[in-house]
């Protein structure tokens, strides 16, 4: 399930060097930032506005429950 095309499209894996680039850019600019990568994690905070069945749906679609059980 976790290797399905749907999952890979909506939740792409993040390579370590992508995160390091963002951290180095923040250090170079001498800024304090919250680094949220990949981009879709910016929308996670919006799930608090959903009713419980909406959050359950997104957990089911993202297969988060399967990850938590392992």
N, C-alpha and C positions, 0 to 999 in steps of 0.2 A: 504494500500500500504506500509506504513512504517514498517509493521510487516512481510513483505514477507521474505522468506528464503534468497533470493538474497541480499536484503538490510541488513539483520542481519549478513550475511557472510562477506560482503565487508565493512560494517561500524558497527563493534561491539560496544556495549555500553561500557563505561569506568566507572568502579566503583571508588568512591572517594578514597578508600584506596590505589588503584594502583597509583594514582597521588601523594598522600601523601608519599608513599614509594619512589618515584622518587625525590621528593623535599628533603626528609630527607637524602637520599643518597648523593645528591649534597651538602647539608649542612655538613654532616659528612666528605666528601672529601674536604671541604672548596674550592669548585669550583663554578665559575659562569657559569651556563649552560642555554641553551634554551631547555626547556622540551617540546617536541612535542609528545603527546600521544593522541590516539593510533597511531600505527606505520604508518598507511596510510596517516596521515597528513603531513608526510615528502615529499610527492609527490605533495602536493597542489601548491607549488611554481612552479612546472613544467608546470602548466596550463597556466602560462603567456606566454609560448613559443608557445602555440597552437593558431590557427586561431579562430576567434570568434565562428564559428559553432562547433569547437571542445569543447570549454568551455561550449557552450549551451548544447551539448550532455551530457557532464559529469554532468551538473546541472540537466538535465532531468533524467539521470540514478540514481543520488543520491537523487532525489526528494527534492532538496534544495529549489526549487521554492515553493513547498507546505509548507515547514517549514517557509519560509519568509512571506507567506500570512496569517499565523495564528497569 
